[in-house]
Amino acid sequence: MLEMKGQQVKNSSLVAKIPLKRIFRCTMFLLACFIALLLLNDQIIGAYVRKNIYYQANEVPFRPYGVVLGTSKYVAPNTPNWFYNNRLAAAKTLYDSKKIDYLLLSGDNRTPYYNEPRAMARDLEKMGISKHVLFPDYAGFRTLDSIIRAKEVFKAEPMTIITQRFHCERALFIAQYHNIDAICFAAVDPDIYTLTRLREILARFLMLWELFIEKQPHFLGEPIPLPAQE
């Protein structure tokens, strides 16, 4: 016991002898390396899938199933979320252009008062899309859940994912990793989305870890295939 305490005291004294300036420089160097790794990872993922992202509806090849990735309708009380609005507008554009037959609305349904798929379905109906082509996925808690469930539960292949460009890149990377036949139609970005974009850099790093450990959706369950292609 005395030997252990003596060793701990010795180690503490060795650390105390290291100049504070050197510790600071080493810490900053490691932090800079980590940030560089995050940025490099972000760019590589984007470059890997960018060829499968479309920006003009007339250029999108027909696929029977569109998958709208959910987000909250409001960012604050009475303050609309333009990520949400623009995704629905993109979905309607594809449907009106006859680039998709059915829409899978995948989002979070964490409480009776927060239900992304239900909100999307109601708003798309108000925009003139028949409820008969709208199918909610109430267990799309995260992007990984939404993409894997679209294939495994709803059999929605080949699919066109509908979300903003930066989100398209992460969703497509997940799809390609799991051998899912997917492309993406990029909804318009809001005018200001810097914080969201920074958060996306971290989300991509977490995504790689989840793919490495083969993380699966919270819920799968029995298949509920969408209608066959018209």
C-alpha positions, -999 to 999 in steps of 0.1 A, spaced: 0 0 0 28 24 9 46 15 -23 15 23 -44 11 57 -26 48 64 -32 44 56 -69 14 79 -72 33 107 -55 62 101 -79 40 102 -109 23 134 -97 57 150 -92 67 141 -127 36 157 -142 42 188 -121 76 191 -137 62 194 -172 60 231 -182 24 244 -184 32 259 -218 41 225 -232 9 209 -218 -11 237 -234 6 233 -268 2 195 -268 -35 200 -259 -40 225 -287 -22 203 -312 -44 173 -304 -75 195 -306 -64 208 -340 -57 172 -352 -92 162 -341 -109 191 -358 -89 184 -390 -100 148 -388 -137 159 -385 -134 182 -415 -117 156 -436 -143 130 -427 -170 155 -436 -155 162 -470 -148 126 -479 -183 115 -471 -198 143 -492 -175 135 -522 -183 98 -520 -221 102 -525 -224 135 -543 -230 120 -577 -263 106 -565 -278 139 -554 -301 158 -577 -312 195 -576 -336 198 -605 -368 177 -605 -367 172 -643 -333 155 -639 -344 130 -612 -349 95 -626 -383 80 -618 -384 58 -587 -417 46 -572 -409 55 -536 -399 89 -521 -387 89 -485 -391 123 -467 -368 126 -437 -386 142 -408 -378 173 -387 -398 195 -364 -424 218 -379 -414 247 -357 -381 258 -342 -400 278 -316 -436 286 -308 -451 302 -340 -417 302 -357 -417 278 -387 -388 255 -395 -378 261 -431 -360 228 -433 -394 212 -427 -413 235 -452 -387 231 -479 -387 193 -476 -424 191 -481 -422 215 -510 -395 193 -526 -417 162 -521 -447 179 -538 -425 189 -567 -413 154 -573 -448 140 -569 -463 166 -593 -435 159 -617 -444 122 -617 -410 112 -604 -424 92 -575 -457 73 -569 -457 70 -531 -443 90 -501 -429 74 -470 -429 100 -442 -403 90 -417 -398 108 -385 -399 110 -347 -431 102 -327 -416 106 -292 -448 119 -275 -485 123 -282 -477 160 -287 -447 156 -310 -454 136 -342 -433 145 -373 -449 119 -397 -485 130 -387 -476 166 -392 -461 159 -426 -490 138 -437 -515 165 -428 -495 193 -444 -490 174 -476 -527 166 -479 -533 204 -475 -509 209 -504 -530 186 -526 -514 152 -523 -538 123 -518 -537 106 -484 -537 73 -503 -501 78 -514 -488 90 -480 -474 64 -456 -461 74 -421 -432 57 -404 -435 66 -368 -402 50 -358 -378 71 -379 -361 84 -348 -328 90 -365 -315 91 -401 -301 55 -397 -335 42 -385 -353 60 -413 -331 46 -441 -328 10 -429 -365 8 -420 -375 21 -455 -358 -10 -469 -364 -37 -443 -399 -28 -431 -415 -9 -460 -396 -25 -489 -394 10 -505 -367 2 -531 -356 18 -553 -361 51 -533 -356 88 -537 -346 104 -503 -359 139 -498 -341 163 -475 -315 191 -477 -282 185 -495 -259 181 -464 -284 156 -449 -286 138 -483 -249 131 -481 -252 113 -447 -284 95 -456 -269 82 -489 -237 71 -472 -258 50 -448 -278 37 -477 -247 27 -497 -232 10 -467 -263 -11 -463 -266 -18 -500 -298 1 -503 -308 14 -538 -312 51 -532 -307 86 -547 -315 119 -531 -334 150 -542 -320 181 -524 -346 204 -509 -337 241 -507 -315 251 -478 -328 279 -455 -310 312 -458 -291 306 -424 -281 272 -414 -246 275 -401 -252 259 -367 -270 230 -383 -242 225 -408 -216 224 -379 -237 199 -361 -238 178 -392 -200 175 -391 -202 159 -357 -232 137 -368 -211 123 -396 -184 113 -372 -209 96 -350 -224 79 -380 -191 62 -389 -189 48 -353 -225 35 -355 -218 18 -389 -186 3 -375 -205 -13 -345 -233 -23 -369 -259 -3 -349 -295 -12 -359 -327 8 -357 -345 9 -324 -375 -9 -339 -378 -32 -370 -407 -56 -366 -427 -73 -393 -425 -60 -429 -453 -36 -440 -446 -33 -478 -457 -2 -495 -479 -7 -526 -462 -22 -556 -450 1 -584 -479 14 -605 
